[in-house]
Amino acid sequence: MNTKQQTGQAQSLLDARQEALKAAERQSLRPLGKLWGMDVFTWYNPSVYELSATISTFPFPVFWLGNAKLVKELAQVDPKSMRSLAWCGQYDNAQIDLPADVLAPMPLHTATESMEDALVVLRNVKQNRHILLFTVAGNEWKTKLADFENFVQLNSNR
């Protein structure tokens, strides 16, 4: 094998490794800072099992802002974790499709058609010493994540 081929293969391996690391970073729980006294985390495309375990280990009450599909999945897989939430905000479907035994013990569950409406609700329900977990998945995940991160950045000093 000549030197050019080895260099090309080495670069391909480095590029593939770098892309894999970026993907792993995107798909892990990431701290974003503080918003109105709440610790803020974002998570792209979490598995419902990891999400369940994470919610149960947070040291403060959890406000979760997520898409309808993941909200419904968590309610089916681990209703106990759903019931432990201080607030569940669904940002992409105004229809709440959860069993009554999951909804009843939860202090607050809201469902809106848009991120903008969900963030208005968040502004009204905010509480000090809580965790705010934003999960995102689906086709428009980059836009939604950027919108949420911009919202936190713009409002974190108020």
VOKOLFI-988762 format. One record per atom (N, C-alpha, C): residue in three letters; atom name; x, y, z. Coordinates in steps of 0.02 Angstrom, whole numbers, plus 50000, padded with zeros to 5 digits. Example, Ala and Ser with C-alpha at 12.3 -4.5 7.8 and 13.67 -1.06 7.14 Angstrom:
<nodes>
   resn   name       u       v       w
    Ala      N   50660   49716   50390
    Ala     CA   50615   49775   50390
    Ala      C   50660   49835   50390
    Ser      N   50642   49888   50354
    Ser     CA   50684   49947   50357
    Ser      C   50645   50002   50394
</nodes>
This chain:
<nodes>
   resn   name       u       v       w
    Met      N   50042   49942   50000
    Met     CA   50000   50000   50000
    Met      C   50045   50062   50000
    Asn      N   50029   50109   49957
    Asn     CA   50072   50168   49955
    Asn      C   50052   50219   50008
    Thr      N   50093   50269   50016
    Thr     CA   50084   50319   50068
    Thr      C   50020   50360   50058
    Lys      N   50003   50376   49995
    Lys     CA   49942   50415   49982
    Lys      C   49880   50376   50003
    Gln      N   49878   50311   49988
    Gln     CA   49821   50270   50008
    Gln      C   49815   50267   50083
    Gln      N   49871   50258   50118
    Gln     CA   49870   50254   50191
    Gln      C   49846   50320   50220
    Thr      N   49870   50375   50194
    Thr     CA   49849   50441   50218
    Thr      C   49774   50451   50207
    Gly      N   49750   50431   50148
    Gly     CA   49679   50438   50133
    Gly      C   49636   50395   50179
    Gln      N   49657   50334   50192
    Gln     CA   49620   50290   50237
    Gln      C   49622   50317   50308
    Ala      N   49679   50341   50330
    Ala     CA   49685   50369   50397
    Ala      C   49639   50429   50405
    Gln      N   49636   50471   50354
    Gln     CA   49593   50530   50357
    Gln      C   49520   50509   50358
    Ser      N   49502   50459   50319
    Ser     CA   49433   50434   50319
    Ser      C   49414   50407   50388
    Leu      N   49459   50371   50419
    Leu     CA   49446   50345   50486
    Leu      C   49439   50402   50537
    Leu      N   49481   50452   50532
    Leu     CA   49477   50509   50577
    Leu      C   49411   50547   50567
    Asp      N   49391   50556   50505
    Asp     CA   49328   50590   50490
    Asp      C   49268   50551   50518
    Ala      N   49269   50485   50507
    Ala     CA   49215   50443   50532
    Ala      C   49212   50445   50608
    Arg      N   49269   50443   50640
    Arg     CA   49271   50446   50714
    Arg      C   49245   50513   50739
    Gln      N   49265   50567   50707
    Gln     CA   49243   50633   50727
    Gln      C   49167   50639   50719
    Glu      N   49140   50614   50665
    Glu     CA   49067   50616   50655
    Glu      C   49031   50574   50707
    Ala      N   49058   50516   50724
    Ala     CA   49028   50474   50775
    Ala      C   49028   50509   50843
    Leu      N   49081   50543   50859
    Leu     CA   49085   50580   50922
    Leu      C   49034   50638   50924
    Lys      N   49026   50672   50868
    Lys     CA   48977   50726   50864
    Lys      C   48907   50699   50874
    Ala      N   48892   50643   50842
    Ala     CA   48826   50612   50848
    Ala      C   48813   50590   50919
    Ala      N   48863   50561   50952
    Ala     CA   48855   50539   51021
    Ala      C   48844   50599   51067
    Glu      N   48878   50654   51054
    Glu     CA   48869   50714   51095
    Glu      C   48800   50742   51086
    Arg      N   48775   50743   51024
    Arg     CA   48708   50769   51011
    Arg      C   48655   50728   51047
    Gln      N   48666   50663   51051
    Gln     CA   48616   50619   51078
    Gln      C   48623   50606   51152
    Ser      N   48661   50647   51187
    Ser     CA   48668   50639   51259
    Ser      C   48637   50699   51294
    Leu      N   48622   50690   51357
    Leu     CA   48595   50743   51398
    Leu      C   48647   50799   51405
    Arg      N   48627   50860   51390
    Arg     CA   48675   50916   51392
    Arg      C   48649   50971   51438
    Pro      N   48691   50994   51484
    Pro     CA   48670   51051   51525
    Pro      C   48672   51115   51483
    Leu      N   48623   51158   51493
    Leu     CA   48619   51219   51454
    Leu      C   48629   51281   51498
    Gly      N   48622   51274   51563
    Gly     CA   48630   51331   51608
    Gly      C   48570   51338   51653
    Lys      N   48556   51400   51671
    Lys     CA   48500   51415   51716
    Lys      C   48450   51461   51682
    Leu      N   48386   51450   51698
    Leu     CA   48332   51493   51674
    Leu      C   48283   51502   51731
    Trp      N   48276   51563   51754
    Trp     CA   48229   51579   51808
    Trp      C   48238   51535   51870
    Gly      N   48300   51520   51886
    Gly     CA   48315   51479   51945
    Gly      C   48309   51404   51932
    Met      N   48296   51384   51871
    Met     CA   48292   51313   51853
    Met      C   48355   51291   51817
    Asp      N   48378   51231   51831
    Asp     CA   48433   51202   51794
    Asp      C   48405   51174   51729
    Val      N   48434   51194   51673
    Val     CA   48407   51177   51607
    Val      C   48452   51125   51572
    Phe      N   48419   51074   51545
    Phe     CA   48454   51022   51507
    Phe      C   48418   51012   51441
    Thr      N   48456   50994   51389
    Thr     CA   48427   50975   51325
    Thr      C   48449   50904   51309
    Trp      N   48407   50872   51269
    Trp     CA   48422   50803   51250
    Trp      C   48392   50788   51182
    Tyr      N   48434   50771   51135
    Tyr     CA   48411   50754   51068
    Tyr      C   48399   50679   51064
    Asn      N   48339   50660   51044
    Asn     CA   48321   50592   51029
    Asn      C   48339   50542   51085
    Pro      N   48316   50554   51146
    Pro     CA   48333   50507   51200
    Pro      C   48293   50442   51193
    Ser      N   48322   50388   51217
    Ser     CA   48283   50326   51221
    Ser      C   48235   50335   51280
    Val      N   48177   50307   51275
    Val     CA   48127   50315   51327
    Val      C   48152   50284   51393
    Tyr      N   48193   50232   51389
    Tyr     CA   48219   50200   51450
    Tyr      C   48271   50244   51484
    Glu      N   48315   50275   51445
    Glu     CA   48364   50322   51474
    Glu      C   48329   50383   51502
    Leu      N   48278   50406   51467
    Leu     CA   48239   50464   51490
    Leu      C   48207   50449   51558
    Ser      N   48176   50391   51563
    Ser     CA   48144   50370   51625
    Ser      C   48194   50369   51683
    Ala      N   48251   50338   51671
    Ala     CA   48302   50333   51724
    Ala      C   48327   50402   51743
    Thr      N   48336   50445   51695
    Thr     CA   48362   50512   51709
    Thr      C   48312   50553   51749
    Ile      N   48250   50552   51730
    Ile     CA   48198   50589   51767
    Ile      C   48197   50568   51840
    Ser      N   48202   50503   51851
    Ser     CA   48197   50478   51920
    Ser      C   48259   50495   51962
    Thr      N   48315   50513   51931
    Thr     CA   48375   50528   51969
    Thr      C   48388   50602   51980
    Phe      N   48350   50645   51948
    Phe     CA   48359   50717   51958
    Phe      C   48345   50735   52031
    Pro      N   48384   50780   52061
    Pro     CA   48375   50796   52132
    Pro      C   48319   50845   52147
    Phe      N   48290   50877   52095
    Phe     CA   48236   50925   52104
    Phe      C   48177   50905   52062
    Pro      N   48118   50933   52076
    Pro     CA   48060   50919   52033
    Pro      C   48074   50937   51960
    Val      N   48044   50899   51915
    Val     CA   48061   50906   51844
    Val      C   48003   50935   51805
    Phe      N   48019   50987   51766
    Phe     CA   47976   51012   51713
    Phe      C   48003   50983   51649
    Trp      N   47961   50946   51613
    Trp     CA   47984   50915   51551
    Trp      C   47946   50944   51492
    Leu      N   47981   50968   51443
    Leu     CA   47952   50994   51382
    Leu      C   47973   50947   51326
    Gly      N   47925   50910   51298
    Gly     CA   47942   50860   51248
    Gly      C   47889   50853   51194
    Asn      N   47904   50812   51144
    Asn     CA   47856   50802   51090
    Asn      C   47805   50748   51110
    Ala      N   47747   50749   51077
    Ala     CA   47691   50706   51094
    Ala      C   47710   50632   51091
    Lys      N   47748   50612   51041
    Lys     CA   47766   50542   51033
    Lys      C   47806   50516   51093
    Leu      N   47855   50555   51115
    Leu     CA   47896   50533   51171
    Leu      C   47857   50536   51237
    Val      N   47814   50586   51244
    Val     CA   47772   50591   51303
    Val      C   47728   50528   51309
    Lys      N   47697   50509   51254
    Lys     CA   47654   50450   51255
    Lys      C   47695   50386   51268
    Glu      N   47754   50381   51238
    Glu     CA   47797   50323   51250
    Glu      C   47816   50316   51323
    Leu      N   47836   50371   51354
    Leu     CA   47856   50368   51424
    Leu      C   47797   50349   51468
    Ala      N   47738   50374   51452
    Ala     CA   47678   50357   51491
    Ala      C   47663   50282   51487
    Gln      N   47678   50251   51430
    Gln     CA   47666   50180   51422
    Gln      C   47721   50138   51455
    Val      N   47783   50159   51447
    Val     CA   47840   50119   51472
    Val      C   47850   50128   51547
    Asp      N   47843   50189   51571
    Asp     CA   47855   50202   51642
    Asp      C   47807   50255   51669
    Pro      N   47744   50236   51682
    Pro     CA   47696   50284   51706
    Pro      C   47716   50316   51773
    Lys      N   47755   50280   51813
    Lys     CA   47777   50307   51877
    Lys      C   47821   50370   51867
    Ser      N   47866   50368   51818
    Ser     CA   47907   50427   51803
    Ser      C   47863   50484   51778
    Met      N   47814   50470   51738
    Met     CA   47769   50523   51714
    Met      C   47732   50555   51772
    Arg      N   47708   50514   51818
    Arg     CA   47671   50540   51876
    Arg      C   47715   50583   51921
    Ser      N   47781   50572   51919
    Ser     CA   47826   50609   51963
    Ser      C   47842   50679   51936
    Leu      N   47824   50693   51875
    Leu     CA   47840   50759   51845
    Leu      C   47799   50814   51878
    Ala      N   47831   50872   51888
    Ala     CA   47796   50930   51913
    Ala      C   47755   50963   51856
    Trp      N   47781   50959   51795
    Trp     CA   47746   50983   51736
    Trp      C   47771   50946   51676
    Cys      N   47724   50928   51633
    Cys     CA   47742   50899   51568
    Cys      C   47710   50943   51515
    Gly      N   47752   50973   51474
    Gly     CA   47728   51015   51420
    Gly      C   47742   50983   51353
    Gln      N   47689   50971   51317
    Gln     CA   47693   50940   51251
    Gln      C   47690   50996   51200
    Tyr      N   47739   51001   51156
    Tyr     CA   47744   51061   51114
    Tyr      C   47726   51051   51040
    Asp      N   47701   50994   51021
    Asp     CA   47688   50984   50949
    Asp      C   47620   50954   50933
    Asn      N   47577   50950   50983
    Asn     CA   47511   50922   50972
    Asn      C   47466   50945   51029
    Ala      N   47411   50979   51014
    Ala     CA   47367   51005   51065
    Ala      C   47322   50952   51096
    Gln      N   47324   50891   51070
    Gln     CA   47283   50837   51097
    Gln      C   47322   50798   51150
    Ile      N   47293   50791   51209
    Ile     CA   47325   50751   51262
    Ile      C   47298   50680   51255
    Asp      N   47343   50634   51242
    Asp     CA   47324   50564   51230
    Asp      C   47357   50519   51283
    Leu      N   47341   50532   51346
    Leu     CA   47370   50493   51401
    Leu      C   47314   50465   51444
    Pro      N   47326   50407   51475
    Pro     CA   47276   50378   51519
    Pro      C   47263   50421   51581
    Ala      N   47202   50419   51606
    Ala     CA   47183   50460   51664
    Ala      C   47225   50444   51725
    Asp      N   47245   50380   51734
    Asp     CA   47284   50362   51793
    Asp      C   47355   50391   51791
    Val      N   47377   50411   51732
    Val     CA   47442   50444   51726
    Val      C   47434   50519   51736
    Leu      N   47381   50547   51707
    Leu     CA   47370   50619   51711
    Leu      C   47348   50643   51780
    Ala      N   47306   50605   51814
    Ala     CA   47277   50627   51877
    Ala      C   47328   50648   51930
    Pro      N   47380   50608   51943
    Pro     CA   47428   50628   51995
    Pro      C   47476   50683   51974
    Met      N   47481   50697   51910
    Met     CA   47528   50747   51885
    Met      C   47500   50817   51899
    Pro      N   47538   50860   51933
    Pro     CA   47511   50927   51948
    Pro      C   47490   50967   51886
    Leu      N   47527   50961   51831
    Leu     CA   47510   51001   51772
    Leu      C   47535   50967   51709
    His      N   47490   50961   51660
    His     CA   47509   50937   51594
    His      C   47476   50983   51544
    Thr      N   47516   51009   51498
    Thr     CA   47488   51053   51447
    Thr      C   47508   51026   51378
    Ala      N   47467   51043   51329
    Ala     CA   47481   51022   51260
    Ala      C   47466   51081   51214
    Thr      N   47516   51098   51173
    Thr     CA   47508   51153   51126
    Thr      C   47529   51130   51057
    Glu      N   47509   51169   51007
    Glu     CA   47526   51154   50937
    Glu      C   47596   51176   50919
    Ser      N   47624   51223   50957
    Ser     CA   47688   51252   50936
    Ser      C   47735   51261   50996
    Met      N   47799   51266   50979
    Met     CA   47850   51281   51030
    Met      C   47837   51349   51061
    Glu      N   47819   51398   51021
    Glu     CA   47807   51465   51047
    Glu      C   47754   51465   51101
    Asp      N   47698   51429   51089
    Asp     CA   47645   51425   51139
    Asp      C   47668   51388   51201
    Ala      N   47707   51335   51192
    Ala     CA   47732   51298   51250
    Ala      C   47779   51341   51292
    Leu      N   47818   51383   51260
    Leu     CA   47864   51426   51297
    Leu      C   47826   51481   51334
    Val      N   47769   51503   51308
    Val     CA   47726   51550   51345
    Val      C   47700   51517   51408
    Val      N   47678   51455   51402
    Val     CA   47655   51418   51461
    Val      C   47712   51410   51511
    Leu      N   47770   51392   51487
    Leu     CA   47828   51385   51532
    Leu      C   47841   51449   51570
    Arg      N   47837   51505   51537
    Arg     CA   47848   51569   51570
    Arg      C   47798   51579   51628
    Asn      N   47738   51552   51621
    Asn     CA   47686   51561   51672
    Asn      C   47690   51509   51728
    Val      N   47722   51452   51717
    Val     CA   47724   51400   51768
    Val      C   47793   51394   51801
    Lys      N   47841   51433   51779
    Lys     CA   47910   51427   51803
    Lys      C   47913   51428   51880
    Gln      N   47962   51390   51906
    Gln     CA   47972   51387   51978
    Gln      C   48046   51380   51992
    Asn      N   48067   51412   52045
    Asn     CA   48137   51407   52068
    Asn      C   48153   51336   52090
    Arg      N   48216   51317   52087
    Arg     CA   48240   51252   52111
    Arg      C   48204   51193   52079
    His      N   48197   51197   52015
    His     CA   48169   51142   51975
    His      C   48218   51126   51919
    Ile      N   48208   51069   51889
    Ile     CA   48245   51050   51829
    Ile      C   48199   51063   51769
    Leu      N   48226   51093   51717
    Leu     CA   48190   51100   51654
    Leu      C   48225   51057   51602
    Leu      N   48191   51005   51580
    Leu     CA   48218   50958   51532
    Leu      C   48182   50967   51465
    Phe      N   48219   50984   51413
    Phe     CA   48191   50991   51346
    Phe      C   48216   50934   51303
    Thr      N   48170   50894   51278
    Thr     CA   48189   50840   51233
    Thr      C   48162   50856   51163
    Val      N   48200   50834   51114
    Val     CA   48181   50849   51045
    Val      C   48198   50789   51001
    Ala      N   48155   50777   50952
    Ala     CA   48166   50722   50904
    Ala      C   48125   50739   50842
    Gly      N   48133   50700   50791
    Gly     CA   48093   50710   50731
    Gly      C   48129   50751   50678
    Asn      N   48091   50767   50625
    Asn     CA   48120   50800   50567
    Asn      C   48145   50871   50581
    Glu      N   48112   50908   50622
    Glu     CA   48130   50978   50634
    Glu      C   48170   50987   50698
    Trp      N   48206   50936   50719
    Trp     CA   48240   50939   50784
    Trp      C   48290   50996   50788
    Lys      N   48327   51009   50735
    Lys     CA   48379   51062   50738
    Lys      C   48347   51130   50749
    Thr      N   48293   51143   50714
    Thr     CA   48258   51207   50721
    Thr      C   48229   51215   50791
    Lys      N   48196   51163   50815
    Lys     CA   48166   51166   50882
    Lys      C   48219   51174   50936
    Leu      N   48274   51137   50930
    Leu     CA   48328   51143   50979
    Leu      C   48358   51213   50977
    Ala      N   48370   51240   50919
    Ala     CA   48397   51308   50913
    Ala      C   48349   51359   50942
    Asp      N   48284   51351   50928
    Asp     CA   48234   51397   50956
    Asp      C   48234   51395   51032
    Phe      N   48237   51335   51060
    Phe     CA   48237   51329   51133
    Phe      C   48300   51359   51162
    Glu      N   48357   51343   51133
    Glu     CA   48420   51370   51159
    Glu      C   48422   51446   51155
    Asn      N   48395   51475   51101
    Asn     CA   48390   51548   51095
    Asn      C   48344   51577   51148
    Phe      N   48288   51544   51161
    Phe     CA   48241   51566   51212
    Phe      C   48275   51568   51280
    Val      N   48311   51515   51297
    Val     CA   48346   51512   51361
    Val      C   48398   51568   51365
    Gln      N   48436   51576   51313
    Gln     CA   48488   51628   51313
    Gln      C   48457   51698   51321
    Leu      N   48403   51712   51286
    Leu     CA   48372   51777   51290
    Leu      C   48339   51791   51357
    Asn      N   48316   51739   51391
    Asn     CA   48279   51748   51453
    Asn      C   48317   51731   51517
    Ser      N   48378   51708   51510
    Ser     CA   48415   51685   51569
    Ser      C   48438   51742   51614
    Asn      N   48440   51802   51590
    Asn     CA   48462   51859   51631
    Asn      C   48404   51899   51659
    Arg      N   48344   51873   51652
    Arg     CA   48285   51910   51676
    Arg      C   48257   51879   51738
</nodes>
